[in-house]
Amino acid sequence: MSEREGTKSIRAGIIGYGPAFNMGKRHMEYISQTEGLEAAAVCDLDPKRTEAAKQDFPGIQTYNDIGEMLREADIDLAVIVTPHNTHAELAIQCVRAGRHVVVEKPMCITASEATSMIEAAKEAGVMLSVFQNRRWDGDYLTIKELVQRGLIGDLFHVELFSGSYRHPGYWWRSDKKVSGGAFYDWGAHLIDWLLNLVPGRVVSVTGFVHKLVWHDVTNEDQVQAVLRFESGAVGDVQLSHIARAPKPRWRILGTKGAIVDRGGGSLTMYTELNGLTMEAEVKHKDGNWLAYYANIAGHLLRGEPLAVTPESARRVIAIMEAAEKSAKTGRTEPVPYE
């Protein structure tokens, strides 16, 4: 039950209803489909976007000023769907107004911003979470189950890749000051996957950056982070807009086998059974992004454990930040908060 006496649902307001990917609309749809949650309000600086929200969701409250929404809207939860460099300030503003907060990934730009967000939420006694929805992607769910069942043994080397050879486009996601850089889009998902697949503390990060081709935008062309875990396991995460040759999304080596995933709805597992070497095609599980919001409802209404804690999201930010620092210094760097 939410803070409002007698209510049986959590009323949510979306901050940011921009047309790019229609993510504000998609969050409203996810919330509307989740038992215990209600899509109640939208705030956007552009009146055209709030008018679009009214057309999409008749009867909702709309605002063009965040302060006004926080003062007047009957909401328990604020969902922030805005450019990356605004996440920290908006989240802190919302938690100080007594609202629970979900922030689109990445959580923010720097680990110090993440810490400020976490501390503000704790002081206000409200929930803070990050929309790491791809923890519920079919390929990741499949890989996680195979690893947990011990079919490839203990992991010691994991490679993750996303990219191709194409211009990143002329918009805020290509502006390093606004986006945080090339790591802060898909990299936030890939690193989150890695940290939830390989147990233990990250001892150090070595980063590499290339800026060679797309000089008309400020994001890097290619970025890479090599993580060393306390167990000795190594994670290698690479994102590129200048990769002519393809590479598997996943290449995972374990003490008893391996997994290679090139997409297409299935993966290849290499393992050994009763002395026989085996190669098997494993179909991806179905993805279920609604599970994220089901957990938010369960946490706020029934006290269930929060699946995506702000501390886990801060680890992702700290690693991306350490990778950039390493690329600049030429040295392997430690990771804060590990």
C-alpha positions as CSV (number, residue, x, y, z in Angstrom):
1,M,0.0,0.0,0.0
2,S,1.4,3.4,-0.9
3,E,1.8,6.4,1.4
4,R,-1.7,7.7,0.6
5,E,-4.1,6.2,3.1
6,G,-6.4,3.6,1.6
7,T,-4.7,3.3,-1.8
8,K,-3.9,0.0,-3.4
9,S,-1.8,1.2,-6.3
10,I,1.2,3.4,-6.9
11,R,0.5,6.4,-9.2
12,A,3.4,7.3,-11.5
13,G,4.4,10.4,-13.4
14,I,6.7,10.4,-16.3
15,I,9.3,13.2,-16.7
16,G,10.3,13.5,-20.3
17,Y,8.0,12.5,-23.2
18,G,10.3,13.2,-26.2
19,P,9.6,11.5,-29.5
20,A,13.1,9.8,-29.7
21,F,12.4,6.0,-29.4
22,N,9.1,7.1,-27.7
23,M,10.6,6.0,-24.4
24,G,8.3,8.2,-22.3
25,K,5.3,6.6,-24.0
26,R,6.8,3.1,-23.5
27,H,7.3,3.6,-19.8
28,M,3.6,4.8,-19.6
29,E,2.6,1.6,-21.4
30,Y,4.7,-0.7,-19.1
31,I,3.3,1.0,-16.0
32,S,-0.3,0.7,-17.3
33,Q,0.2,-3.0,-17.9
34,T,1.6,-3.6,-14.4
35,E,-0.8,-4.6,-11.6
36,G,-0.4,-2.2,-8.7
37,L,0.9,0.7,-10.8
38,E,-1.1,3.5,-12.5
39,A,0.1,5.9,-15.2
40,A,-1.2,9.2,-13.9
41,A,0.8,12.1,-15.2
42,V,3.4,13.4,-17.7
43,C,5.7,16.3,-17.6
44,D,7.6,17.7,-20.5
45,L,9.1,21.2,-21.2
46,D,7.5,21.1,-24.7
47,P,3.7,21.7,-24.7
48,K,3.5,19.8,-28.0
49,R,4.8,16.7,-26.2
50,T,2.4,16.9,-23.3
51,E,-0.4,17.4,-25.8
52,A,0.8,14.2,-27.5
53,A,0.7,12.5,-24.1
54,K,-2.9,13.5,-23.6
55,Q,-3.8,12.0,-27.0
56,D,-2.0,8.8,-26.1
57,F,-3.4,8.5,-22.6
58,P,-6.7,10.4,-22.2
59,G,-7.4,11.6,-18.7
60,I,-3.9,11.9,-17.4
61,Q,-2.5,15.0,-15.7
62,T,0.0,17.0,-17.8
63,Y,2.6,19.6,-16.8
64,N,5.3,21.7,-18.5
65,D,7.2,22.5,-15.3
66,I,8.7,19.9,-13.0
67,G,8.3,21.9,-9.9
68,E,4.6,22.4,-10.6
69,M,4.1,18.7,-11.2
70,L,5.9,17.8,-7.9
71,R,3.7,20.3,-6.0
72,E,0.4,19.5,-7.6
73,A,0.3,16.0,-9.1
74,D,-1.2,13.2,-7.2
75,I,1.8,10.8,-7.8
76,D,3.9,8.5,-5.6
77,L,6.5,7.6,-8.2
78,A,8.5,9.8,-10.7
79,V,10.0,8.1,-13.7
80,I,12.8,10.2,-15.3
81,V,13.2,9.7,-19.1
82,T,15.5,12.6,-20.0
83,P,19.0,13.2,-21.4
84,H,21.7,11.5,-19.2
85,N,23.3,14.7,-17.8
86,T,19.9,15.7,-16.2
87,H,19.3,12.5,-14.3
88,A,21.1,13.3,-11.1
89,E,19.6,16.8,-10.6
90,L,16.1,15.7,-11.4
91,A,16.2,12.5,-9.3
92,I,17.4,14.5,-6.3
93,Q,14.7,17.1,-6.8
94,C,12.0,14.3,-7.0
95,V,13.2,12.4,-3.9
96,R,13.4,15.6,-1.9
97,A,9.8,16.1,-2.8
98,G,9.0,12.8,-1.3
99,R,8.6,10.7,-4.5
100,H,10.0,7.3,-5.2
101,V,12.1,7.5,-8.4
102,V,12.9,5.3,-11.4
103,V,15.7,6.7,-13.6
104,E,16.3,5.6,-17.2
105,K,19.7,4.0,-17.7
106,P,22.4,5.1,-17.4
107,M,21.8,6.2,-13.8
108,C,23.9,9.4,-14.3
109,I,27.3,10.5,-15.6
110,T,29.6,10.2,-12.6
111,A,29.9,8.0,-9.5
112,S,29.8,11.1,-7.3
113,E,26.5,12.0,-8.8
114,A,25.2,8.5,-8.1
115,T,26.3,8.7,-4.5
116,S,24.5,12.0,-4.1
117,M,21.3,10.4,-5.5
118,I,21.6,7.5,-3.2
119,E,22.2,9.6,-0.2
120,A,19.3,11.9,-1.0
121,A,16.9,9.0,-1.4
122,K,18.0,7.5,1.9
123,E,17.5,10.8,3.7
124,A,14.0,11.2,2.2
125,G,13.1,7.5,3.0
126,V,12.1,6.8,-0.6
127,M,13.0,4.2,-3.3
128,L,15.5,4.9,-6.0
129,S,16.0,2.4,-8.9
130,V,17.4,2.4,-12.4
131,F,15.6,1.0,-15.5
132,Q,18.1,-1.8,-16.3
133,N,15.4,-3.5,-18.2
134,R,17.8,-5.7,-20.3
135,R,18.4,-7.9,-17.3
136,W,15.2,-9.4,-18.6
137,D,16.4,-9.9,-22.2
138,G,16.0,-13.4,-23.5
139,D,19.6,-14.0,-24.4
140,Y,20.8,-12.8,-21.0
141,L,18.2,-14.9,-19.1
142,T,19.3,-18.0,-21.1
143,I,23.0,-17.4,-20.5
144,K,22.4,-16.8,-16.8
145,E,20.5,-20.0,-16.4
146,L,23.2,-22.1,-18.2
147,V,25.9,-20.5,-16.0
148,Q,23.9,-21.0,-12.8
149,R,23.3,-24.7,-13.7
150,G,27.1,-25.1,-13.9
151,L,27.0,-26.3,-17.5
152,I,30.2,-24.4,-18.5
153,G,31.8,-24.3,-15.0
154,D,33.4,-21.3,-13.4
155,L,33.7,-18.2,-15.7
156,F,37.1,-16.9,-16.3
157,H,36.8,-14.8,-19.4
158,V,33.7,-12.9,-20.8
159,E,33.7,-10.8,-23.9
160,L,30.8,-8.5,-24.8
161,F,30.4,-6.4,-28.0
162,S,28.0,-4.0,-29.5
163,G,28.6,-2.1,-32.7
164,S,29.1,-1.7,-36.4
165,Y,30.5,0.8,-38.8
166,R,28.0,3.7,-39.0
167,H,27.7,7.3,-38.2
168,P,26.3,7.8,-34.6
169,G,23.9,10.5,-35.8
170,Y,23.5,14.2,-35.0
171,W,21.6,14.4,-31.7
172,W,22.2,14.6,-27.9
173,R,23.3,11.0,-27.6
174,S,26.3,11.9,-29.8
175,D,27.2,14.9,-27.6
176,K,29.6,13.8,-24.9
177,K,28.7,16.6,-22.5
178,V,25.0,15.5,-22.6
179,S,25.3,11.8,-23.1
180,G,28.5,11.1,-21.1
181,G,30.2,9.4,-24.0
182,A,30.0,6.3,-26.2
183,F,29.9,4.0,-23.2
184,Y,26.8,5.5,-21.7
185,D,24.2,4.0,-24.1
186,W,24.6,0.2,-24.7
187,G,27.6,0.1,-22.5
188,A,25.4,0.6,-19.4
189,H,23.6,-2.6,-20.4
190,L,26.6,-4.7,-21.2
191,I,28.5,-3.8,-18.0
192,D,25.4,-4.4,-16.0
193,W,25.1,-7.9,-17.6
194,L,28.7,-8.6,-16.8
195,L,28.5,-7.6,-13.2
196,N,25.5,-9.7,-12.6
197,L,27.0,-12.7,-14.3
198,V,30.5,-12.7,-12.8
199,P,30.5,-12.7,-9.0
200,G,32.8,-10.7,-6.8
201,R,34.6,-7.4,-6.6
202,V,36.1,-5.7,-9.6
203,V,39.8,-5.1,-8.7
204,S,40.7,-2.8,-11.6
205,V,39.7,-1.5,-15.0
206,T,41.8,-0.7,-18.1
207,G,40.2,1.5,-20.7
208,F,40.9,2.3,-24.3
209,V,39.4,5.0,-26.5
210,H,39.6,5.7,-30.2
211,K,38.5,8.9,-31.9
212,L,39.5,8.4,-35.6
213,V,36.6,8.8,-38.0
214,W,33.5,10.7,-36.9
215,H,35.0,14.1,-36.0
216,D,31.7,16.0,-36.5
217,V,30.3,14.6,-33.2
218,T,32.0,14.6,-29.8
219,N,31.3,11.0,-28.6
220,E,34.2,8.6,-29.0
221,D,34.2,6.3,-32.1
222,Q,35.2,3.2,-30.1
223,V,35.5,2.4,-26.4
224,Q,36.7,-0.6,-24.5
225,A,36.9,-1.6,-20.8
226,V,38.8,-4.6,-19.5
227,L,37.8,-5.5,-16.0
228,R,39.7,-7.8,-13.7
229,F,37.7,-9.4,-10.9
230,E,39.0,-10.5,-7.5
231,S,38.5,-14.1,-8.6
232,G,40.9,-13.6,-11.5
233,A,38.1,-13.6,-14.1
234,V,38.4,-11.0,-16.9
235,G,35.6,-9.1,-18.6
236,D,36.2,-7.3,-21.9
237,V,33.5,-4.9,-23.0
238,Q,33.7,-3.1,-26.4
239,L,31.4,-0.7,-28.2
240,S,32.2,0.7,-31.6
241,H,30.9,2.8,-34.5
242,I,34.0,2.0,-36.6
243,A,33.9,-1.8,-36.5
244,R,33.8,-3.1,-40.1
245,A,34.0,-6.7,-39.1
246,P,31.3,-8.4,-37.0
247,K,31.9,-10.0,-33.6
248,P,29.6,-12.1,-31.4
249,R,27.6,-10.2,-28.8
250,W,28.7,-12.8,-26.2
251,R,31.8,-15.0,-26.0
252,I,32.1,-16.7,-22.6
253,L,34.7,-19.1,-21.4
254,G,34.3,-21.3,-18.4
255,T,36.3,-24.1,-16.8
256,K,34.0,-26.8,-18.3
257,G,32.8,-25.2,-21.5
258,A,31.9,-22.0,-23.4
259,I,29.1,-20.0,-24.9
260,V,29.0,-18.0,-28.1
261,D,26.0,-15.9,-29.0
262,R,25.7,-14.1,-32.4
263,G,22.1,-13.3,-32.0
264,G,19.3,-14.6,-34.2
265,G,17.3,-16.1,-31.3
266,S,19.7,-18.8,-30.1
267,L,23.2,-19.4,-28.8
268,T,25.8,-22.1,-29.1
269,M,27.0,-23.9,-26.0
270,Y,30.1,-26.0,-25.8
271,T,30.4,-28.4,-22.9
272,E,31.3,-31.9,-21.8
273,L,29.0,-34.6,-20.6
274,N,30.3,-38.0,-19.3
275,G,33.5,-37.5,-21.2
276,L,31.9,-36.5,-24.4
277,T,32.5,-33.1,-26.0
278,M,29.2,-31.5,-27.0
279,E,28.1,-28.6,-29.1
280,A,24.5,-27.6,-28.6
281,E,22.2,-24.9,-30.0
282,V,20.1,-23.4,-27.2
283,K,17.1,-21.3,-28.0
284,H,16.8,-17.9,-26.2
285,K,14.2,-17.6,-23.5
286,D,11.4,-15.1,-24.0
287,G,12.3,-11.6,-22.8
288,N,10.1,-9.9,-20.3
289,W,10.7,-6.2,-19.6
290,L,7.5,-5.9,-17.7
291,A,9.2,-7.9,-14.9
292,Y,11.1,-4.7,-14.0
293,Y,8.0,-2.8,-13.2
294,A,6.4,-5.9,-11.6
295,N,9.3,-5.8,-9.2
296,I,8.9,-2.1,-8.5
297,A,5.2,-2.7,-7.6
298,G,6.1,-5.7,-5.5
299,H,8.8,-3.7,-3.6
300,L,6.6,-0.6,-2.9
301,L,3.4,-2.4,-2.2
302,R,4.5,-5.6,-0.5
303,G,8.1,-5.0,0.6
304,E,9.7,-7.4,-1.9
305,P,13.5,-7.1,-2.5
306,L,14.4,-4.5,-5.1
307,A,15.9,-6.1,-8.2
308,V,17.8,-3.1,-9.4
309,T,19.3,-1.3,-6.4
310,P,20.9,2.1,-6.9
311,E,24.2,0.7,-5.5
312,S,24.3,-1.9,-8.3
313,A,23.6,0.8,-10.9
314,R,26.4,3.0,-9.3
315,R,28.9,0.1,-10.0
316,V,28.1,0.5,-13.7
317,I,28.8,4.2,-13.7
318,A,32.0,3.9,-11.6
319,I,33.4,1.3,-14.1
320,M,32.6,3.5,-17.1
321,E,34.2,6.4,-15.4
322,A,37.3,4.4,-14.4
323,A,37.6,3.2,-18.0
324,E,37.7,6.7,-19.3
325,K,40.2,7.8,-16.7
326,S,42.4,4.8,-17.6
327,A,42.3,5.7,-21.3
328,K,43.5,9.2,-20.4
329,T,46.2,8.2,-17.9
330,G,47.4,5.1,-19.8
331,R,47.2,3.2,-16.5
332,T,45.0,0.6,-15.0
333,E,42.7,2.2,-12.5
334,P,40.9,1.0,-9.3
335,V,37.1,1.3,-9.1
336,P,35.4,3.3,-6.4
337,Y,32.8,1.6,-4.2
338,E,34.0,-1.9,-5.0
